[in-house]
Amino acid sequence: MHGLFAAPWVAVLALACQSAPAERAETLVNLATVQSGPRVQADELNGAIAREPRNAALLARRATLRLAAGEPRAALTDLAAALALDNANGKLYFLQARAFRALNQLPAALRAARQAADRGFAEPQLPLLVGETHLAARNYPAALDNLDRTLRLDPDQSAALFYKGLAYAATADTSTAVQYLQDALARDPHQPEILHQLAFLLNAWRIPADAGRYAGLGMRLDTTSGLLQYDYGRHLELRGRPDSALWHYRRALVLDTTVYRADYRLGLAAAKGHQPAAVVAHLGRALRRNPRLPQARALLADALEAQNRLAAALAQYRLLVVENPGNQHWTFKVWKTNERLQALLPDSLRTTPRYYRRPPAPLQPLPISPLPLLRPSAG
């Protein structure tokens, strides 16, 4: 992802955008893939700053390089020193907002962005950053308002179109989301993240042929993307090719262990194949990243019980009771599994008393009736 496309909010939504103009370099620097270049350049400024410690421009330059090198905390240190020397410079506050955003400190990022605007910083990167930050906070009206402001300043800003697409996707307006993502792709056709989001939405919309086309294009641009491998596998599954889909799900996890949807699909397939060990491995990982996956916890609990891992199964059944209050089936499973677990424990470890069946009382023989008294008969 490039520039603000590399912002960490994409991980919050579970949704996994190089431009030629020099004035956009700050917006479109790929923070995720920059190597040691900016870090080395930042270190080369150490001597100059040591000679001129009150030079705010040098401090701002080093802060910019440290942001590009993925060192937002170090950048904040430089920016604090620069602002102590020049607190009327709006660009310094904009850089500070970027650093706070990189640390996922959303309120601090918005405060710094407001201070940048108050001090006259009016570049399109500012409303773009504010819009993306509101998007990360799930404040969709504010996000769309700032992204529209960005597009009024720069109608060809692919990042703003991309984020608008994600905002509409988050509000379940899939058709509008796809349109904005396609507009973003038209302006930046070599951006794998846009292709991933298009493929993901089209799969969800059950249009696997188009999803597979976008995923295939993305995989050619980025051979290391686990998300695109998942997208391609999902399109195959929707088109009735489950074995090929499973290969791509496994490949997705080799490339990126955080693609929990691949674990989820593999877990569902393992449940159909009656492979409890594989169900536990895949659905256990998937639920750690998304605890609300449909059917996942129930399948995991049943698989754990099938492996006789009663304590772990009981924990999952109890979570199912919390998630489904009043459901008699899960309430019964908690009671039944707990009874099985308690029966395996020695008395000293039981949390409920052990009840023994009282043996039946021995049968008492009926009393013998006395024999009738025999009397000699008169002869």
N, C-alpha and C positions, 0 to 999 in steps of 0.2 A: 504494500500500500504506500501511496506517496503523500507526503505532507500531512495535512490534517486527516487524510485517509488512514494514517497510521495511529490515530488517537485511540486511547485504550477503551473508549466507550463501547466499541464493537464487541468486546468481550462481555459486557453487561447485558446487552440485548441478545446475546447468542446468535448474532448474525455475523458471520464473519465479514486515493484513487490516484510524466515529466513534462513539463510544459516548457516551451521555448522561451517565452518572454522572461527577461532577467528580473523584472520587477516582481515576479511571482516566486522567486527562488525560495523565499522563506516559507511560503505557504505549502509548496509542493516538495520540500525536502523529505526524503523517505527516512524517517527516524528509525524504522525497524531494520533497515539494511545498510545504513551508513557504516563504513568500516572505520579504520583508525585515522583517516585523513583529518576530519575536523578536530579530533582529540589532539593530534600532533600539532595542528595549527594553533589550537588553544594554548598548548604548552609553550609554543614558541613566543606567545605574547607575555609570558611570565616575566621575562627580563625587562621588557619595555614598561610593564605595569610597576615593577619594582622601582624603576627609575622615575616613573611619573605616577605615583599612587593616587593622585587626585585628578587623573584624566578619565572623566566619565565615558568618553567615546571608546577608549581602549577597554574599559571594563564591559561596556555594552557589546563590543565586538567579541570579547572572550565568552561572554554569556551566550551570544548567538551560536558560537561554535560549540559550546558545551551542550546546548540544546540539540544541535544537529548530531552530536555524538552520543545522545541518549543519557546525558548527565544533568537532569533538571535541578537537583538539589545544589550542585555546584554552581549552576547558572543563577539560581536564586541568591546565592551568597554574593556573586558579582553584581547582580542587579540591586541588591540592598545597598551595597557600597556606592553604586552609581547614583541611585536615587537620593542618597544622603548628600551627594554633591550637586545634583540637578533634579529637583522634584517637579519641574515644569515640563519635562520631556515626555510627551505622550507615548512615544515609541518604547521607552523603557517600561512603561506600565503594560503595553501590549506584550512585550517579551515576558514580563512577569506573569501575565495571564496565561501565556502559552506554557510556561514552566509549571504553574499550578495545575493546569489542565493535564499535563503529562503525568503529574502525580495523582490525578483523579480527585483533586481538591476542588470540587465544582463551585461552591460558594465563593471561595477565595479567587478563583479564576474569573468569575463574573464581576466581583468587586474591582479587581485590577482592570478588567476590560472597561468598566464604567469610568474609572479614573483616566484611562487612555483616551476615551471619547471626550471627557470633560476638558482635557488638555490639547484637544485639536487633532488627534490622530484619526484620520478619516479614510484610510485605505480599505479596500474591500476585504482584506484579510481579517479585519476586526469583526464585522457582522458575521462573517463565515465562522470564526472561532466561537462567537457568542451563540450562534445558531446551533452549532454542533454540541456545545456544552449544554444548552437547554435540551437538546435531543438526548444526551446522555442521562439527564435528570428526568426524562420522560415528560417534559413540559412541551408538548407538541405544538400548541398554538404559538408560543414564544419562539420555538425553533423555526417554524415556517415563516413567521414574520421577519426574523433576522436573515433567513436564507433568501427570502424575496428581496430584502434590502441589498444583499450581496449581488443578486442577479441584476438589479437595477444599475448598480455600479459597474458590473462586469457580466454581461449577458452570456459570455462563453465560459463561465467558471464551472468546469465539470464537477468540482467537489461540491458546490452548492446544489447542483442538480442531483448528484448522488445522494446527498443527505436528505433532500426533499423526498426522494424515492423511498428512503428508509423510514422517514417520518410517516408517509402515507401507508407503508407496509405495516408499521406498528399500530396504526389505527384501523387496520383491516380493509383499507381501500386499495386492493391489490391491483386493479386495472390502472389506476392513476400512478401507483408506485412503479409498475412496469414501464409506463410511458416515460416517467422522469429518468429511470435508469437507462432506458434506451437512448434518451437524449444525451445523458452523460456519456454513454458509450460512443455515440456519434462524434463527440468532441474529444474523447480519449479512448480510441479503439484498442489500445494495447494495455489496458488496465485489468489485471486478473480479478481484482476485488469486485469490480462492477459486473463482470461475467459471472462470478460466483453468486452474487445476490440475485441476478436475473434467473440463473439456473435454479436456485433454491426456491424462489417465488413461483416459477412456472411449474416446478415439480409439485409444490403445495397446491397449485391451481389445477393440477392434473392435466398438464400439457407437456408430457414427457418428451415428445419429439423436439420441440423448441428448446426445452431445458437441456437435452443432450447436446444440441448444437452449440449452445453457449458454453456448457461445461467442457466440451471438446476443444473449443477455441481457447478457453482459459488454461486447460491442461497443456496445450502446446506452448503457451506463454510462460507458464510457471509449472515446471515438472515436480516441484517439491510441495505443492499445496494439497494437504489432506482434505480440505473442505471441497475442493473441486473434484477430487477422487470420490468423495462421498456423493456429491451432486450427480456425477456420472453413474455411479452405482445405483442411486435411487431411480434415475431415469430408466435404467435397465430393468429394475424390479417392477416398475410401473408398466413396462412394456412386456412383461411376462417372461423375463430371463433371469430368474432368481439366482442360479448358480454363478453366472457372470457378475451379477450384482454383489454377491458375497465376496468375490475376489477383490472388487474395488473397495468394499468396506474394510477388508483386512489391510489393503494397501494404504487406505486413508489413515489407519491407526499406526502403521509403520512410519508414516511421514509425520503424523501429528497425533499424539496420544490424547489430546484434548477434544478431539472430534467425537463427542459423546453420542451423537446420533448414529455413528457407525457402530459403536458398541451396542446401542439400543437395537438396531436392526439385526445385528448378529445374535443378540440375546433372544429376540423373538424367533429367529430361525432355529436356534438351539432348542427352544421350548417345543417347537413343532416336531423336532427330531428326537425328543425325549433324551436330551443330553444335559442333565442337571448341573454337572461341573462347569460346562461352558455357559449355561444360563447364569450361574452365580458369578463367574468371572466377568462377563460382559455387562450384565444388568447392575451388578454391584458398582462398577466404575461409572456407568451412565447415571445412576441415581445420585452418586456423590456430586455430580455437576448439575443435574436437573432432577429434583425430587418429585416432580409432577408428571413424569412420563406415563402415558396411559398404559395400564396393565402391568407395568414393569415391577412394581413392588409386590403385587400378588404373585406373579410368576417367580420372582426371587424367593419369596417366603415358601412357596410350594417346593421349589428346587432345594432349598436348605432343609426342609423337612424330609424330602426324599433321600437326602444324604445323611439323615439322622443327626443333623446339626441343630438340635432342638432349641438350644438357648438363642442362637442367631435367628432361627425361624420365629421364635416367640417374640423377639424384638421387632421383627418386621410386621408380624400380625398385630402387635400393639399399635404400631404406627398406622396401620390400616384402619384400626378402630378410631384413632384420633382423626384421620382424614375422612372417615365415613361414619360419623356419629349415628348411632341407632341401627347400624347394619348388623342384623342378627347372625349372619354367616361368620363375619370376622370376630364378633364377640364369642361365638361358640369355638372358633379356632383358637382363640387365646386361651379359653378355659381348657379345651382338650389338650393342647400342646403343653400347657403348664402342668396338667395332671401327668402327662407322660414324662415330662422332665423331672417332676418331683418324685415319681416312682423310681427313678434311677439313682436318687441321692440317698446317702446314709442318713439315719435319723438326725445326726448332729448338724447336718447342713440343710435340712428341709426347712422351708419357710411356712409350711402348713403342716398340721399334725398328721401323723400316719394313723390311719384307721384300720384296725384288724377286724376281720369278720369273726364274730363270736361263734365258736363251734356249737353245733346243735346239742341240746341237752340229751343225755343218753335215755334211751327208752326204758321206762320202768315196767317190769313184768306185771301183768295183772295179778292180783291176789287169787290164790287157788280157793275155789269154793269148797267148803267142807263137805266131806262125803256124807251121804245120808246115814243116819244111825241104823245099823242092821239089828234087828231083833229076831230071836228064834221064833219060828212059827210053831204053833201048837200042832202037834202031830197025833 
